[in-house]
Amino acid sequence: MLISIGPYHKKNPQLGSMEKYKLMYLRRFLQRKRGLDVEHCITEIEKLKGIALKCYDDIENLDNDIVDKFSEILLLDGCFVVECI
């Protein structure tokens, strides 16, 4: 089983089957953190998006829709990693 973490392989159909599990982990994370919702988390991540994008050397090579969804990717993948650890 392979899991895509981060923006680079988001469009790879072979890695898409894990997305439903990432959503499950996100829901589980938010259920434990009462008062937090996806919209609030995305708003906070958006504030750091510019800094986070600078961590990727070749982010300009990604499709614009991936860059547009970057905050959602960070939230989904980040909660997945936190919940799995």
PAKOLFI-345081 format. One line per 10 residues: number of its first residue (from 1); their letters; for each residue x, y, z of N, C-alpha, C, O. Coordinates in nm, 2 decimals. Example, Ala and Ser with C-alpha at 12.3 -4.5 7.8 and 13.67 -1.06 7.14 Angstrom:
% PAKOLFI-345081
1> as> 1.32 -0.57 0.78 1.23 -0.45 0.78 1.32 -0.33 0.78 1.42 -0.33 0.85  1.28 -0.22 0.71 1.37 -0.11 0.71 1.29 0.00 0.79 1.34 0.11 0.80
***
This chain:
% PAKOLFI-345081
1> mlisigpyhk> 0.08 -0.12 0.00 0.00 0.00 0.00 0.09 0.12 0.00 0.18 0.14 0.08  0.06 0.21 -0.09 0.14 0.34 -0.10 0.04 0.45 -0.07 -0.08 0.45 -0.10  0.10 0.55 0.00 0.02 0.67 0.04 0.09 0.80 -0.01 0.21 0.81 0.01  0.02 0.88 -0.07 0.07 1.01 -0.12 0.06 1.11 0.00 -0.05 1.13 0.05  0.17 1.17 0.04 0.17 1.28 0.14 0.22 1.40 0.07 0.34 1.40 0.02  0.15 1.51 0.07 0.19 1.63 0.01 0.14 1.64 -0.13 0.06 1.56 -0.18  0.18 1.75 -0.20 0.12 1.78 -0.33 0.17 1.71 -0.45 0.10 1.71 -0.55  0.29 1.65 -0.44 0.35 1.60 -0.56 0.28 1.50 -0.64 0.28 1.50 -0.76  0.22 1.40 -0.57 0.16 1.29 -0.64 0.01 1.29 -0.62 -0.06 1.18 -0.63  -0.05 1.40 -0.60 -0.20 1.41 -0.57 -0.28 1.36 -0.68 -0.39 1.30 -0.66
11> knpqlgsmek> -0.24 1.37 -0.80 -0.32 1.33 -0.92 -0.29 1.19 -0.97 -0.35 1.15 -1.07  -0.20 1.12 -0.90 -0.17 0.98 -0.94 -0.29 0.89 -0.90 -0.32 0.88 -0.78  -0.36 0.84 -1.00 -0.47 0.75 -0.97 -0.44 0.63 -0.89 -0.53 0.57 -0.82  -0.32 0.58 -0.90 -0.28 0.46 -0.82 -0.27 0.49 -0.67 -0.28 0.40 -0.59  -0.26 0.62 -0.63 -0.25 0.65 -0.49 -0.38 0.71 -0.44 -0.39 0.74 -0.32  -0.48 0.72 -0.52 -0.61 0.78 -0.48 -0.69 0.70 -0.39 -0.78 0.76 -0.32  -0.67 0.57 -0.38 -0.75 0.49 -0.29 -0.74 0.52 -0.15 -0.83 0.48 -0.07  -0.63 0.58 -0.11 -0.61 0.61 0.04 -0.68 0.74 0.08 -0.69 0.77 0.20  -0.73 0.82 -0.02 -0.79 0.95 0.02 -0.91 0.93 0.11 -0.94 1.01 0.20  -0.99 0.82 0.09 -1.11 0.80 0.18 -1.06 0.77 0.32 -1.13 0.81 0.42
21> yklmylrrfl> -0.95 0.71 0.34 -0.89 0.69 0.47 -0.84 0.81 0.53 -0.86 0.84 0.65  -0.78 0.90 0.45 -0.74 1.03 0.50 -0.86 1.11 0.55 -0.85 1.18 0.66  -0.97 1.11 0.48 -1.09 1.18 0.52 -1.14 1.12 0.66 -1.18 1.20 0.74  -1.13 0.99 0.67 -1.18 0.93 0.79 -1.09 0.98 0.91 -1.14 1.01 1.02  -0.96 0.98 0.89 -0.87 1.03 1.00 -0.89 1.18 1.03 -0.88 1.22 1.14  -0.92 1.26 0.93 -0.95 1.40 0.95 -1.07 1.41 1.03 -1.07 1.49 1.13  -1.18 1.34 1.00 -1.30 1.34 1.08 -1.27 1.30 1.22 -1.32 1.37 1.32  -1.20 1.20 1.24 -1.17 1.15 1.38 -1.09 1.25 1.45 -1.11 1.28 1.57  -0.99 1.32 1.39 -0.91 1.42 1.45 -1.00 1.54 1.50 -0.99 1.58 1.61  -1.09 1.58 1.41 -1.18 1.70 1.44 -1.28 1.66 1.55 -1.32 1.75 1.62
31> qrkrgldveh> -1.32 1.54 1.55 -1.42 1.50 1.66 -1.36 1.51 1.80 -1.43 1.55 1.89  -1.23 1.48 1.81 -1.16 1.50 1.94 -1.13 1.64 1.97 -1.12 1.67 2.09  -1.12 1.72 1.87 -1.09 1.87 1.90 -1.22 1.95 1.88 -1.24 2.02 1.79  -1.30 1.94 1.99 -1.42 2.01 1.98 -1.40 2.16 1.96 -1.31 2.23 2.01  -1.49 2.22 1.88 -1.48 2.36 1.84 -1.40 2.38 1.72 -1.40 2.49 1.66  -1.33 2.29 1.67 -1.25 2.30 1.54 -1.34 2.24 1.43 -1.40 2.14 1.45  -1.33 2.31 1.32 -1.39 2.26 1.20 -1.30 2.28 1.08 -1.20 2.35 1.09  -1.33 2.22 0.97 -1.25 2.22 0.85 -1.23 2.37 0.81 -1.11 2.41 0.78  -1.33 2.45 0.80 -1.32 2.58 0.76 -1.22 2.67 0.84 -1.14 2.74 0.79  -1.23 2.65 0.97 -1.14 2.72 1.06 -0.99 2.68 1.04 -0.90 2.76 1.03
41> citeieklkg> -0.97 2.55 1.02 -0.84 2.49 1.00 -0.78 2.55 0.87 -0.67 2.59 0.86  -0.86 2.54 0.76 -0.82 2.59 0.63 -0.78 2.74 0.64 -0.68 2.78 0.59  -0.86 2.82 0.71 -0.83 2.96 0.73 -0.70 2.98 0.79 -0.62 3.07 0.75  -0.67 2.91 0.90 -0.54 2.92 0.97 -0.43 2.87 0.88 -0.32 2.93 0.88  -0.45 2.76 0.81 -0.34 2.71 0.72 -0.31 2.81 0.61 -0.20 2.83 0.57  -0.42 2.88 0.56 -0.40 2.98 0.45 -0.31 3.09 0.49 -0.23 3.14 0.41  -0.31 3.12 0.62 -0.22 3.23 0.67 -0.07 3.19 0.65 0.01 3.28 0.65  -0.05 3.06 0.65 0.09 3.01 0.65 0.13 2.95 0.51 0.24 2.90 0.49  0.03 2.96 0.42 0.05 2.89 0.29 0.17 2.94 0.21 0.25 2.86 0.16  0.20 3.07 0.21 0.32 3.12 0.15 0.45 3.07 0.20 0.54 3.03 0.13
51> ialkcyddie> 0.45 3.06 0.33 0.57 3.00 0.40 0.59 2.86 0.36 0.70 2.81 0.33  0.48 2.78 0.37 0.48 2.64 0.34 0.52 2.61 0.20 0.59 2.52 0.17  0.47 2.69 0.10 0.50 2.67 -0.04 0.65 2.69 -0.06 0.70 2.62 -0.15  0.71 2.77 0.01 0.86 2.79 0.00 0.94 2.67 0.04 1.06 2.66 0.01  0.88 2.58 0.11 0.95 2.45 0.14 0.96 2.36 0.03 1.03 2.26 0.04  0.90 2.39 -0.08 0.90 2.30 -0.20 0.98 2.37 -0.31 0.94 2.48 -0.35  1.09 2.31 -0.35 1.18 2.38 -0.45 1.11 2.40 -0.59 1.13 2.50 -0.65  1.03 2.30 -0.63 0.98 2.31 -0.76 0.82 2.31 -0.76 0.76 2.25 -0.85  0.77 2.39 -0.67 0.62 2.40 -0.66 0.56 2.46 -0.79 0.45 2.44 -0.82  0.64 2.54 -0.86 0.59 2.60 -0.98 0.56 2.50 -1.09 0.49 2.53 -1.19
61> nldndivdkf> 0.62 2.38 -1.08 0.59 2.27 -1.17 0.46 2.20 -1.15 0.42 2.12 -1.23  0.39 2.23 -1.04 0.27 2.17 -1.01 0.15 2.24 -1.08 0.16 2.35 -1.11  0.05 2.16 -1.11 -0.07 2.22 -1.17 -0.13 2.33 -1.08 -0.12 2.32 -0.96  -0.19 2.43 -1.14 -0.25 2.54 -1.06 -0.36 2.49 -0.96 -0.37 2.54 -0.85  -0.43 2.38 -1.00 -0.54 2.34 -0.91 -0.48 2.27 -0.79 -0.54 2.27 -0.68  -0.36 2.21 -0.80 -0.30 2.15 -0.68 -0.25 2.26 -0.59 -0.27 2.25 -0.47  -0.19 2.37 -0.65 -0.15 2.48 -0.56 -0.27 2.55 -0.50 -0.26 2.59 -0.38  -0.38 2.56 -0.57 -0.50 2.62 -0.51 -0.56 2.53 -0.40 -0.61 2.59 -0.30  -0.54 2.40 -0.40 -0.59 2.31 -0.30 -0.48 2.28 -0.20 -0.50 2.19 -0.11  -0.37 2.35 -0.20 -0.25 2.32 -0.12 -0.29 2.32 0.03 -0.25 2.23 0.11
71> seillldgcf> -0.37 2.41 0.08 -0.41 2.42 0.22 -0.49 2.29 0.26 -0.47 2.24 0.37  -0.58 2.26 0.17 -0.66 2.14 0.20 -0.58 2.01 0.20 -0.60 1.92 0.28  -0.48 2.01 0.11 -0.38 1.89 0.11 -0.31 1.89 0.24 -0.29 1.78 0.30  -0.26 2.00 0.29 -0.18 2.00 0.41 -0.27 1.96 0.53 -0.22 1.88 0.61  -0.39 2.00 0.53 -0.48 1.96 0.64 -0.51 1.81 0.64 -0.49 1.75 0.74  -0.55 1.77 0.52 -0.59 1.63 0.51 -0.47 1.53 0.54 -0.48 1.44 0.62  -0.36 1.56 0.47 -0.24 1.48 0.49 -0.18 1.49 0.63 -0.13 1.39 0.69  -0.18 1.61 0.68 -0.12 1.64 0.82 -0.20 1.56 0.92 -0.14 1.50 1.01  -0.33 1.57 0.92 -0.42 1.50 1.01 -0.40 1.35 1.00 -0.40 1.27 1.10  -0.38 1.30 0.88 -0.36 1.16 0.85 -0.23 1.11 0.92 -0.22 1.01 0.99
81> vveci> -0.12 1.19 0.90 0.01 1.16 0.96 0.00 1.16 1.12 0.04 1.07 1.18  -0.06 1.27 1.17 -0.08 1.28 1.32 -0.16 1.16 1.37 -0.12 1.11 1.48  -0.27 1.13 1.31 -0.35 1.02 1.36 -0.28 0.88 1.35 -0.31 0.79 1.43  -0.20 0.87 1.25 -0.13 0.74 1.23 -0.01 0.72 1.33 0.02 0.60 1.36  0.04 0.83 1.38 0.16 0.82 1.47 0.11 0.79 1.60 0.19 0.78 1.69
***
